[in-house]
Amino acid sequence: RFPGQEAAHLLPSILKIGVTLKEEEFREKVAPLVVKLFASPDRAVRFRLLTSLGDMIEFLDDAMLNDKIFPECVNGFTDSNAPIREATVKSMIFFVSRLKPKIVEGRVL
């Protein structure tokens, strides 16, 4: 468990190492941390996750994206911080093709 600022600084390194792991290892060791950190209220952590999504999305399974990560991510649309809102909008490129059609129609469009 990482406090906010430390997690924001360590996250790029963790993800850089994580994407070199085999898919099963990433899902076992890194994905649970990613899910936990997406629920974090710390803006620096959420910003790092949103801007790193393209590097790790292929390692995250659809159920995890639909049920755990995306619901936390959409909170960024209403964040008072403009860079978080912008990063949230940009992250949709990576999410849309992996989300259930019902979620896309109800929460994205």
Number of C-alpha atoms within 10 A of each C-alpha: 8 11 11 16 13 12 18 20 13 13 21 15 10 14 20 13 12 21 17 10 15 11 13 12 14 19 18 11 12 20 21 13 15 22 18 13 24 22 16 15 12 15 18 17 22 25 20 20 25 22 16 17 21 13 14 18 16 13 18 21 12 17 12 14 19 16 12 16 20 19 15 18 23 17 14 22 15 11 14 9 11 12 13 23 19 16 21 23 16 14 19 18 12 16 21 14 11 17 19 15 12 9 14 16 10 8 11 14 6
